[in-house]
Amino acid sequence: MTLRVPLVERRDASYDIVIGRGLLAGLAALVARHCPAARYAVLADARVAELYGGRLIAGLRDAGMPAELLAFPGGEGQKTRETWAALSDRMLAAGLGRDAAVIALGGGVAGDVAGFVAATYLRGLPWVAVPTTLLAMIDASIGGKTGVDVPAGKNLVGAFHQPALVVADLDTLATLAPAQVAAGMAEAVKHGVVGDAEYFGLLERERRGIAARETAALERVVVRSVEIKAAVVASDERETGRRAVLNFGHTIAHALEAVARFELPHGEAVAIGMAREARLAEQIEVAEAGTAERIRRLLEAYGLPVAVPAGVRLDDVLAAMRGDKKARAGAVRFALPRAIGVMHGDAARGWTIGVGEDLVRGVLE
């Protein structure tokens, strides 16, 4: 299946997302068609490089497409300026020029870092995203947000740089641990909240099959989540308007990740953020009564946390929120639901709302 991301503001930068099984075997042909280049740098975290890197490089070379595999340590703790610099230096040492392209192979961290390398190397190279986790397939690989974390917070250094192609091989999901599937489901739940009540209901009904990684159930999740995110991104590439709704749960999540020194998995942080922010929406009478409870139940059904971890200082979390890139005029802003499938705001009033720290502290406690 092929889904299109038709960017309204830059139609020439529109791209395809190819979803299916066994796609890695035919990746060379897809890359040659959508992202032709003289040479390719395949950037992957070490675990994914071990699983798929050799096969991918062999396929490219067999097709007459010179390629180099550049592996780096995985994990959110490696999503840094230092990793970006090291990969850029290795590409320079390999003599890769402006006629080269980048292939990002792995989860969300690999995509963010490799995409940022592509955005900045020799002032920009084309790139292809090959996500291998559920979270990366349905969220991180779509929309062109690339970047790294810094001590002040998550994703505060980066660039918008759209891929030329996204290839989601569903077979790679078979190697995921249950916790990684759950982490991806946090973003799927978010997509249901921000854009499709019927999809949210599907996630409620099929949670056992999804958690068991049943083929058909996971494919439905990937396809529908990609459709929802692609539609939002297409109309607002650089997050100047409605794309802000995709940040539901992320204001609190990013603060928690920063305070935990990025040892809290992103999906778990987003789950906590959505549970707390949905409560906030009800308290300020933005959301319908019962919205937060329904979101909380579904997150817990997928084995995700919904409370701030013990030992986390709320003062530190609030301080981290003040430095969030969504903050305006010193106020912390949130994308909040009115109901399942409907977000607060509109084009005239904006899609986020400022909330006082006392209220935020109350829902975190």
Contacts in CASP RR format, 6 or more apart in sequence:
PFRMAT RR
TARGET T0000
AUTHOR 0000-0000-0000
METHOD contacts of the structure
MODEL  1
MTLRVPLVERRDASYDIVIGRGLLAGLAALVARHCPAARYAVLADARVAE
LYGGRLIAGLRDAGMPAELLAFPGGEGQKTRETWAALSDRMLAAGLGRDA
AVIALGGGVAGDVAGFVAATYLRGLPWVAVPTTLLAMIDASIGGKTGVDV
PAGKNLVGAFHQPALVVADLDTLATLAPAQVAAGMAEAVKHGVVGDAEYF
GLLERERRGIAARETAALERVVVRSVEIKAAVVASDERETGRRAVLNFGH
TIAHALEAVARFELPHGEAVAIGMAREARLAEQIEVAEAGTAERIRRLLE
AYGLPVAVPAGVRLDDVLAAMRGDKKARAGAVRFALPRAIGVMHGDAARG
WTIGVGEDLVRGVLE
1 18 0 8 1.000
1 19 0 8 1.000
1 20 0 8 1.000
1 223 0 8 1.000
2 16 0 8 1.000
2 17 0 8 1.000
2 18 0 8 1.000
2 19 0 8 1.000
3 16 0 8 1.000
3 17 0 8 1.000
3 19 0 8 1.000
3 223 0 8 1.000
3 226 0 8 1.000
3 227 0 8 1.000
3 230 0 8 1.000
4 14 0 8 1.000
4 15 0 8 1.000
4 16 0 8 1.000
4 17 0 8 1.000
4 230 0 8 1.000
5 14 0 8 1.000
5 15 0 8 1.000
5 16 0 8 1.000
5 17 0 8 1.000
5 142 0 8 1.000
5 143 0 8 1.000
5 162 0 8 1.000
5 230 0 8 1.000
5 233 0 8 1.000
5 234 0 8 1.000
6 14 0 8 1.000
6 234 0 8 1.000
7 13 0 8 1.000
7 14 0 8 1.000
7 162 0 8 1.000
7 233 0 8 1.000
7 234 0 8 1.000
7 237 0 8 1.000
8 234 0 8 1.000
8 235 0 8 1.000
8 236 0 8 1.000
8 237 0 8 1.000
9 237 0 8 1.000
9 238 0 8 1.000
10 162 0 8 1.000
10 237 0 8 1.000
13 162 0 8 1.000
13 237 0 8 1.000
14 234 0 8 1.000
15 34 0 8 1.000
15 162 0 8 1.000
15 163 0 8 1.000
15 164 0 8 1.000
15 165 0 8 1.000
15 166 0 8 1.000
16 34 0 8 1.000
16 165 0 8 1.000
16 166 0 8 1.000
17 141 0 8 1.000
17 142 0 8 1.000
17 165 0 8 1.000
17 166 0 8 1.000
17 167 0 8 1.000
17 168 0 8 1.000
17 226 0 8 1.000
17 230 0 8 1.000
18 30 0 8 1.000
18 165 0 8 1.000
18 166 0 8 1.000
18 167 0 8 1.000
18 168 0 8 1.000
19 137 0 8 1.000
19 168 0 8 1.000
19 170 0 8 1.000
19 219 0 8 1.000
19 222 0 8 1.000
19 223 0 8 1.000
19 226 0 8 1.000
20 168 0 8 1.000
20 169 0 8 1.000
20 170 0 8 1.000
20 219 0 8 1.000
21 169 0 8 1.000
21 170 0 8 1.000
21 171 0 8 1.000
22 169 0 8 1.000
22 170 0 8 1.000
22 171 0 8 1.000
23 30 0 8 1.000
23 167 0 8 1.000
23 168 0 8 1.000
23 169 0 8 1.000
23 171 0 8 1.000
24 52 0 8 1.000
24 55 0 8 1.000
24 56 0 8 1.000
24 130 0 8 1.000
24 167 0 8 1.000
24 169 0 8 1.000
24 171 0 8 1.000
24 172 0 8 1.000
26 59 0 8 1.000
27 56 0 8 1.000
27 59 0 8 1.000
27 60 0 8 1.000
27 130 0 8 1.000
27 167 0 8 1.000
28 59 0 8 1.000
28 60 0 8 1.000
28 62 0 8 1.000
28 63 0 8 1.000
28 65 0 8 1.000
29 63 0 8 1.000
30 165 0 8 1.000
30 167 0 8 1.000
31 40 0 8 1.000
31 60 0 8 1.000
31 65 0 8 1.000
31 101 0 8 1.000
31 103 0 8 1.000
31 128 0 8 1.000
31 165 0 8 1.000
32 63 0 8 1.000
32 65 0 8 1.000
34 128 0 8 1.000
34 164 0 8 1.000
34 165 0 8 1.000
35 101 0 8 1.000
35 126 0 8 1.000
35 127 0 8 1.000
35 128 0 8 1.000
35 164 0 8 1.000
35 165 0 8 1.000
36 101 0 8 1.000
37 65 0 8 1.000
37 99 0 8 1.000
37 100 0 8 1.000
37 101 0 8 1.000
37 126 0 8 1.000
38 66 0 8 1.000
38 97 0 8 1.000
38 99 0 8 1.000
38 100 0 8 1.000
39 66 0 8 1.000
39 67 0 8 1.000
39 68 0 8 1.000
39 96 0 8 1.000
39 97 0 8 1.000
39 99 0 8 1.000
39 100 0 8 1.000
39 101 0 8 1.000
40 60 0 8 1.000
40 65 0 8 1.000
40 66 0 8 1.000
40 67 0 8 1.000
40 68 0 8 1.000
40 100 0 8 1.000
40 101 0 8 1.000
40 102 0 8 1.000
40 103 0 8 1.000
41 67 0 8 1.000
41 68 0 8 1.000
41 70 0 8 1.000
41 91 0 8 1.000
41 94 0 8 1.000
41 96 0 8 1.000
41 100 0 8 1.000
41 101 0 8 1.000
41 102 0 8 1.000
41 103 0 8 1.000
42 53 0 8 1.000
42 56 0 8 1.000
42 57 0 8 1.000
42 60 0 8 1.000
42 67 0 8 1.000
42 68 0 8 1.000
42 69 0 8 1.000
42 70 0 8 1.000
42 102 0 8 1.000
42 103 0 8 1.000
42 105 0 8 1.000
43 70 0 8 1.000
43 72 0 8 1.000
43 87 0 8 1.000
43 102 0 8 1.000
43 103 0 8 1.000
43 104 0 8 1.000
43 105 0 8 1.000
43 110 0 8 1.000
43 111 0 8 1.000
43 113 0 8 1.000
43 114 0 8 1.000
43 117 0 8 1.000
44 52 0 8 1.000
44 53 0 8 1.000
44 69 0 8 1.000
44 70 0 8 1.000
44 71 0 8 1.000
44 72 0 8 1.000
44 104 0 8 1.000
44 105 0 8 1.000
44 106 0 8 1.000
44 110 0 8 1.000
44 114 0 8 1.000
45 71 0 8 1.000
45 72 0 8 1.000
45 73 0 8 1.000
45 74 0 8 1.000
45 75 0 8 1.000
45 78 0 8 1.000
45 106 0 8 1.000
45 107 0 8 1.000
45 109 0 8 1.000
45 110 0 8 1.000
46 71 0 8 1.000
46 72 0 8 1.000
46 73 0 8 1.000
46 74 0 8 1.000
47 74 0 8 1.000
48 105 0 8 1.000
48 106 0 8 1.000
48 107 0 8 1.000
48 110 0 8 1.000
48 132 0 8 1.000
49 69 0 8 1.000
49 71 0 8 1.000
49 105 0 8 1.000
51 132 0 8 1.000
51 172 0 8 1.000
51 175 0 8 1.000
52 105 0 8 1.000
52 132 0 8 1.000
52 172 0 8 1.000
53 69 0 8 1.000
53 105 0 8 1.000
54 69 0 8 1.000
56 67 0 8 1.000
56 69 0 8 1.000
56 103 0 8 1.000
56 105 0 8 1.000
56 130 0 8 1.000
57 67 0 8 1.000
57 68 0 8 1.000
57 69 0 8 1.000
60 66 0 8 1.000
60 67 0 8 1.000
61 67 0 8 1.000
67 103 0 8 1.000
68 94 0 8 1.000
68 96 0 8 1.000
70 87 0 8 1.000
70 90 0 8 1.000
70 91 0 8 1.000
72 78 0 8 1.000
72 83 0 8 1.000
72 86 0 8 1.000
72 87 0 8 1.000
72 113 0 8 1.000
73 83 0 8 1.000
74 109 0 8 1.000
74 110 0 8 1.000
75 109 0 8 1.000
76 109 0 8 1.000
76 149 0 8 1.000
76 257 0 8 1.000
76 262 0 8 1.000
76 263 0 8 1.000
76 265 0 8 1.000
76 266 0 8 1.000
77 109 0 8 1.000
77 149 0 8 1.000
77 261 0 8 1.000
77 262 0 8 1.000
77 263 0 8 1.000
78 109 0 8 1.000
78 113 0 8 1.000
79 109 0 8 1.000
79 112 0 8 1.000
79 113 0 8 1.000
79 147 0 8 1.000
79 148 0 8 1.000
79 149 0 8 1.000
79 262 0 8 1.000
80 148 0 8 1.000
80 149 0 8 1.000
80 150 0 8 1.000
81 148 0 8 1.000
81 150 0 8 1.000
81 157 0 8 1.000
83 113 0 8 1.000
83 148 0 8 1.000
84 113 0 8 1.000
84 116 0 8 1.000
84 117 0 8 1.000
84 120 0 8 1.000
84 147 0 8 1.000
84 148 0 8 1.000
87 113 0 8 1.000
87 114 0 8 1.000
87 117 0 8 1.000
88 117 0 8 1.000
88 120 0 8 1.000
88 121 0 8 1.000
91 100 0 8 1.000
91 117 0 8 1.000
91 121 0 8 1.000
96 121 0 8 1.000
97 122 0 8 1.000
98 122 0 8 1.000
98 125 0 8 1.000
100 125 0 8 1.000
101 118 0 8 1.000
101 125 0 8 1.000
101 126 0 8 1.000
101 127 0 8 1.000
101 128 0 8 1.000
101 164 0 8 1.000
102 114 0 8 1.000
102 115 0 8 1.000
102 117 0 8 1.000
102 118 0 8 1.000
102 121 0 8 1.000
102 125 0 8 1.000
102 126 0 8 1.000
102 127 0 8 1.000
102 128 0 8 1.000
103 114 0 8 1.000
103 127 0 8 1.000
103 128 0 8 1.000
103 130 0 8 1.000
104 110 0 8 1.000
104 111 0 8 1.000
104 113 0 8 1.000
104 114 0 8 1.000
104 115 0 8 1.000
104 118 0 8 1.000
104 127 0 8 1.000
104 128 0 8 1.000
104 129 0 8 1.000
104 130 0 8 1.000
104 141 0 8 1.000
104 163 0 8 1.000
105 114 0 8 1.000
105 130 0 8 1.000
105 132 0 8 1.000
106 130 0 8 1.000
106 131 0 8 1.000
106 132 0 8 1.000
106 133 0 8 1.000
106 136 0 8 1.000
107 131 0 8 1.000
107 132 0 8 1.000
107 133 0 8 1.000
107 135 0 8 1.000
107 136 0 8 1.000
107 140 0 8 1.000
108 131 0 8 1.000
108 133 0 8 1.000
108 135 0 8 1.000
108 136 0 8 1.000
108 140 0 8 1.000
108 141 0 8 1.000
108 266 0 8 1.000
110 136 0 8 1.000
111 129 0 8 1.000
111 131 0 8 1.000
111 136 0 8 1.000
111 140 0 8 1.000
111 141 0 8 1.000
111 146 0 8 1.000
112 140 0 8 1.000
112 145 0 8 1.000
112 146 0 8 1.000
112 147 0 8 1.000
112 148 0 8 1.000
112 155 0 8 1.000
113 146 0 8 1.000
113 147 0 8 1.000
113 148 0 8 1.000
114 127 0 8 1.000
114 146 0 8 1.000
115 127 0 8 1.000
115 129 0 8 1.000
115 144 0 8 1.000
115 146 0 8 1.000
115 147 0 8 1.000
115 161 0 8 1.000
115 163 0 8 1.000
116 146 0 8 1.000
116 147 0 8 1.000
116 148 0 8 1.000
116 158 0 8 1.000
116 159 0 8 1.000
116 161 0 8 1.000
118 124 0 8 1.000
118 125 0 8 1.000
118 126 0 8 1.000
118 127 0 8 1.000
118 146 0 8 1.000
118 161 0 8 1.000
119 146 0 8 1.000
119 158 0 8 1.000
119 159 0 8 1.000
119 160 0 8 1.000
119 161 0 8 1.000
120 159 0 8 1.000
124 161 0 8 1.000
126 163 0 8 1.000
126 164 0 8 1.000
127 161 0 8 1.000
127 163 0 8 1.000
127 164 0 8 1.000
128 163 0 8 1.000
128 164 0 8 1.000
128 165 0 8 1.000
128 166 0 8 1.000
128 167 0 8 1.000
129 136 0 8 1.000
129 141 0 8 1.000
129 163 0 8 1.000
129 165 0 8 1.000
129 166 0 8 1.000
129 167 0 8 1.000
130 166 0 8 1.000
130 167 0 8 1.000
130 169 0 8 1.000
131 137 0 8 1.000
131 140 0 8 1.000
131 141 0 8 1.000
131 166 0 8 1.000
131 168 0 8 1.000
132 169 0 8 1.000
132 172 0 8 1.000
132 173 0 8 1.000
132 175 0 8 1.000
133 172 0 8 1.000
133 173 0 8 1.000
133 176 0 8 1.000
133 180 0 8 1.000
133 183 0 8 1.000
133 184 0 8 1.000
134 173 0 8 1.000
134 176 0 8 1.000
134 180 0 8 1.000
134 181 0 8 1.000
134 183 0 8 1.000
134 184 0 8 1.000
134 185 0 8 1.000
134 188 0 8 1.000
134 218 0 8 1.000
134 221 0 8 1.000
134 222 0 8 1.000
135 180 0 8 1.000
135 183 0 8 1.000
135 184 0 8 1.000
135 186 0 8 1.000
135 187 0 8 1.000
135 266 0 8 1.000
135 267 0 8 1.000
137 168 0 8 1.000
137 173 0 8 1.000
137 222 0 8 1.000
137 226 0 8 1.000
138 184 0 8 1.000
138 187 0 8 1.000
138 188 0 8 1.000
138 191 0 8 1.000
138 221 0 8 1.000
138 222 0 8 1.000
138 225 0 8 1.000
138 226 0 8 1.000
138 229 0 8 1.000
139 184 0 8 1.000
139 187 0 8 1.000
139 191 0 8 1.000
139 225 0 8 1.000
139 229 0 8 1.000
141 163 0 8 1.000
141 166 0 8 1.000
141 168 0 8 1.000
142 166 0 8 1.000
142 226 0 8 1.000
142 229 0 8 1.000
142 230 0 8 1.000
142 233 0 8 1.000
143 160 0 8 1.000
143 162 0 8 1.000
143 229 0 8 1.000
143 233 0 8 1.000
143 237 0 8 1.000
144 160 0 8 1.000
144 161 0 8 1.000
144 162 0 8 1.000
144 163 0 8 1.000
144 233 0 8 1.000
145 155 0 8 1.000
145 158 0 8 1.000
145 160 0 8 1.000
146 158 0 8 1.000
146 159 0 8 1.000
146 160 0 8 1.000
146 161 0 8 1.000
147 155 0 8 1.000
147 157 0 8 1.000
147 158 0 8 1.000
147 159 0 8 1.000
148 155 0 8 1.000
148 157 0 8 1.000
148 158 0 8 1.000
149 155 0 8 1.000
149 156 0 8 1.000
149 257 0 8 1.000
149 258 0 8 1.000
149 262 0 8 1.000
150 156 0 8 1.000
150 157 0 8 1.000
152 258 0 8 1.000
152 323 0 8 1.000
153 254 0 8 1.000
153 257 0 8 1.000
153 258 0 8 1.000
153 320 0 8 1.000
153 323 0 8 1.000
153 324 0 8 1.000
154 254 0 8 1.000
154 257 0 8 1.000
154 258 0 8 1.000
154 262 0 8 1.000
155 254 0 8 1.000
155 325 0 8 1.000
156 325 0 8 1.000
160 237 0 8 1.000
160 238 0 8 1.000
162 237 0 8 1.000
168 222 0 8 1.000
168 226 0 8 1.000
170 215 0 8 1.000
170 218 0 8 1.000
170 219 0 8 1.000
170 222 0 8 1.000
173 181 0 8 1.000
173 213 0 8 1.000
173 218 0 8 1.000
174 213 0 8 1.000
176 213 0 8 1.000
178 211 0 8 1.000
179 265 0 8 1.000
181 210 0 8 1.000
181 211 0 8 1.000
181 213 0 8 1.000
182 211 0 8 1.000
182 267 0 8 1.000
182 268 0 8 1.000
182 302 0 8 1.000
182 303 0 8 1.000
182 304 0 8 1.000
183 265 0 8 1.000
183 266 0 8 1.000
183 267 0 8 1.000
183 268 0 8 1.000
183 304 0 8 1.000
184 267 0 8 1.000
185 203 0 8 1.000
185 210 0 8 1.000
185 221 0 8 1.000
185 302 0 8 1.000
185 304 0 8 1.000
186 267 0 8 1.000
186 268 0 8 1.000
186 270 0 8 1.000
186 271 0 8 1.000
186 274 0 8 1.000
186 299 0 8 1.000
186 302 0 8 1.000
186 304 0 8 1.000
187 225 0 8 1.000
187 267 0 8 1.000
187 270 0 8 1.000
188 203 0 8 1.000
188 221 0 8 1.000
188 225 0 8 1.000
189 200 0 8 1.000
189 203 0 8 1.000
189 271 0 8 1.000
189 274 0 8 1.000
189 295 0 8 1.000
189 298 0 8 1.000
189 299 0 8 1.000
189 302 0 8 1.000
190 246 0 8 1.000
190 248 0 8 1.000
190 249 0 8 1.000
190 270 0 8 1.000
190 274 0 8 1.000
191 199 0 8 1.000
191 224 0 8 1.000
191 225 0 8 1.000
191 228 0 8 1.000
191 229 0 8 1.000
192 199 0 8 1.000
192 200 0 8 1.000
192 203 0 8 1.000
192 228 0 8 1.000
192 340 0 8 1.000
192 341 0 8 1.000
193 200 0 8 1.000
193 248 0 8 1.000
193 274 0 8 1.000
193 278 0 8 1.000
193 295 0 8 1.000
193 337 0 8 1.000
193 340 0 8 1.000
193 341 0 8 1.000
193 343 0 8 1.000
194 228 0 8 1.000
194 232 0 8 1.000
194 245 0 8 1.000
194 246 0 8 1.000
194 248 0 8 1.000
194 335 0 8 1.000
194 337 0 8 1.000
194 341 0 8 1.000
194 343 0 8 1.000
195 228 0 8 1.000
195 245 0 8 1.000
195 341 0 8 1.000
195 342 0 8 1.000
195 343 0 8 1.000
196 224 0 8 1.000
196 228 0 8 1.000
196 341 0 8 1.000
197 339 0 8 1.000
197 340 0 8 1.000
197 341 0 8 1.000
197 342 0 8 1.000
199 224 0 8 1.000
199 225 0 8 1.000
199 228 0 8 1.000
200 298 0 8 1.000
200 340 0 8 1.000
200 341 0 8 1.000
202 220 0 8 1.000
202 224 0 8 1.000
203 210 0 8 1.000
203 221 0 8 1.000
203 298 0 8 1.000
204 298 0 8 1.000
204 301 0 8 1.000
206 217 0 8 1.000
206 220 0 8 1.000
207 298 0 8 1.000
207 301 0 8 1.000
207 302 0 8 1.000
209 217 0 8 1.000
210 217 0 8 1.000
210 218 0 8 1.000
210 221 0 8 1.000
210 302 0 8 1.000
211 302 0 8 1.000
229 246 0 8 1.000
232 242 0 8 1.000
232 243 0 8 1.000
232 245 0 8 1.000
232 246 0 8 1.000
233 243 0 8 1.000
235 242 0 8 1.000
235 243 0 8 1.000
236 242 0 8 1.000
236 243 0 8 1.000
237 243 0 8 1.000
241 347 0 8 1.000
241 350 0 8 1.000
241 351 0 8 1.000
242 347 0 8 1.000
242 351 0 8 1.000
244 326 0 8 1.000
244 335 0 8 1.000
244 350 0 8 1.000
244 351 0 8 1.000
244 352 0 8 1.000
245 335 0 8 1.000
245 343 0 8 1.000
245 351 0 8 1.000
246 335 0 8 1.000
247 326 0 8 1.000
247 334 0 8 1.000
247 335 0 8 1.000
247 352 0 8 1.000
248 274 0 8 1.000
248 277 0 8 1.000
248 334 0 8 1.000
248 335 0 8 1.000
248 336 0 8 1.000
248 337 0 8 1.000
248 343 0 8 1.000
249 270 0 8 1.000
249 273 0 8 1.000
249 274 0 8 1.000
249 276 0 8 1.000
249 277 0 8 1.000
249 334 0 8 1.000
249 335 0 8 1.000
250 270 0 8 1.000
250 273 0 8 1.000
250 335 0 8 1.000
251 273 0 8 1.000
251 277 0 8 1.000
251 321 0 8 1.000
251 324 0 8 1.000
251 326 0 8 1.000
251 332 0 8 1.000
251 333 0 8 1.000
251 334 0 8 1.000
251 335 0 8 1.000
252 269 0 8 1.000
252 272 0 8 1.000
252 273 0 8 1.000
252 276 0 8 1.000
252 277 0 8 1.000
252 317 0 8 1.000
252 321 0 8 1.000
252 360 0 8 1.000
252 364 0 8 1.000
253 266 0 8 1.000
253 267 0 8 1.000
253 269 0 8 1.000
253 270 0 8 1.000
253 272 0 8 1.000
253 273 0 8 1.000
253 274 0 8 1.000
254 269 0 8 1.000
254 320 0 8 1.000
254 324 0 8 1.000
255 317 0 8 1.000
255 318 0 8 1.000
255 320 0 8 1.000
255 321 0 8 1.000
255 324 0 8 1.000
256 264 0 8 1.000
256 269 0 8 1.000
256 272 0 8 1.000
256 273 0 8 1.000
256 308 0 8 1.000
256 309 0 8 1.000
256 312 0 8 1.000
256 317 0 8 1.000
256 320 0 8 1.000
257 264 0 8 1.000
257 266 0 8 1.000
257 269 0 8 1.000
258 320 0 8 1.000
259 312 0 8 1.000
259 313 0 8 1.000
259 316 0 8 1.000
259 317 0 8 1.000
259 320 0 8 1.000
260 269 0 8 1.000
260 309 0 8 1.000
260 312 0 8 1.000
264 309 0 8 1.000
267 304 0 8 1.000
268 304 0 8 1.000
268 305 0 8 1.000
271 299 0 8 1.000
271 304 0 8 1.000
271 305 0 8 1.000
271 306 0 8 1.000
272 305 0 8 1.000
272 306 0 8 1.000
272 307 0 8 1.000
272 308 0 8 1.000
272 309 0 8 1.000
274 295 0 8 1.000
274 299 0 8 1.000
275 292 0 8 1.000
275 295 0 8 1.000
275 296 0 8 1.000
275 299 0 8 1.000
275 306 0 8 1.000
275 307 0 8 1.000
276 306 0 8 1.000
276 308 0 8 1.000
276 363 0 8 1.000
276 364 0 8 1.000
277 334 0 8 1.000
277 335 0 8 1.000
277 336 0 8 1.000
277 363 0 8 1.000
278 287 0 8 1.000
278 291 0 8 1.000
278 292 0 8 1.000
278 295 0 8 1.000
278 296 0 8 1.000
278 336 0 8 1.000
278 337 0 8 1.000
279 292 0 8 1.000
279 363 0 8 1.000
280 334 0 8 1.000
280 336 0 8 1.000
280 355 0 8 1.000
280 359 0 8 1.000
280 360 0 8 1.000
280 363 0 8 1.000
281 287 0 8 1.000
281 291 0 8 1.000
281 292 0 8 1.000
281 334 0 8 1.000
281 336 0 8 1.000
281 337 0 8 1.000
281 338 0 8 1.000
281 344 0 8 1.000
282 288 0 8 1.000
282 289 0 8 1.000
282 290 0 8 1.000
282 291 0 8 1.000
282 292 0 8 1.000
283 359 0 8 1.000
283 363 0 8 1.000
284 336 0 8 1.000
284 353 0 8 1.000
284 355 0 8 1.000
284 359 0 8 1.000
286 336 0 8 1.000
286 337 0 8 1.000
286 338 0 8 1.000
286 344 0 8 1.000
286 353 0 8 1.000
287 336 0 8 1.000
287 337 0 8 1.000
287 338 0 8 1.000
287 339 0 8 1.000
287 344 0 8 1.000
288 338 0 8 1.000
288 339 0 8 1.000
291 337 0 8 1.000
291 338 0 8 1.000
291 339 0 8 1.000
291 340 0 8 1.000
294 340 0 8 1.000
295 337 0 8 1.000
295 340 0 8 1.000
296 306 0 8 1.000
299 305 0 8 1.000
299 306 0 8 1.000
300 306 0 8 1.000
308 314 0 8 1.000
308 317 0 8 1.000
308 364 0 8 1.000
308 365 0 8 1.000
314 361 0 8 1.000
314 364 0 8 1.000
314 365 0 8 1.000
317 364 0 8 1.000
318 332 0 8 1.000
318 357 0 8 1.000
318 360 0 8 1.000
318 361 0 8 1.000
321 327 0 8 1.000
321 332 0 8 1.000
321 360 0 8 1.000
322 330 0 8 1.000
322 332 0 8 1.000
324 332 0 8 1.000
326 332 0 8 1.000
326 333 0 8 1.000
326 352 0 8 1.000
327 333 0 8 1.000
331 354 0 8 1.000
331 355 0 8 1.000
331 356 0 8 1.000
332 354 0 8 1.000
332 355 0 8 1.000
332 356 0 8 1.000
332 357 0 8 1.000
332 360 0 8 1.000
333 352 0 8 1.000
333 353 0 8 1.000
333 354 0 8 1.000
333 355 0 8 1.000
334 352 0 8 1.000
334 353 0 8 1.000
334 354 0 8 1.000
334 355 0 8 1.000
335 343 0 8 1.000
335 344 0 8 1.000
335 351 0 8 1.000
335 352 0 8 1.000
336 343 0 8 1.000
336 344 0 8 1.000
336 352 0 8 1.000
336 353 0 8 1.000
337 343 0 8 1.000
337 344 0 8 1.000
338 344 0 8 1.000
343 351 0 8 1.000
344 351 0 8 1.000
344 353 0 8 1.000
345 351 0 8 1.000
345 353 0 8 1.000
END
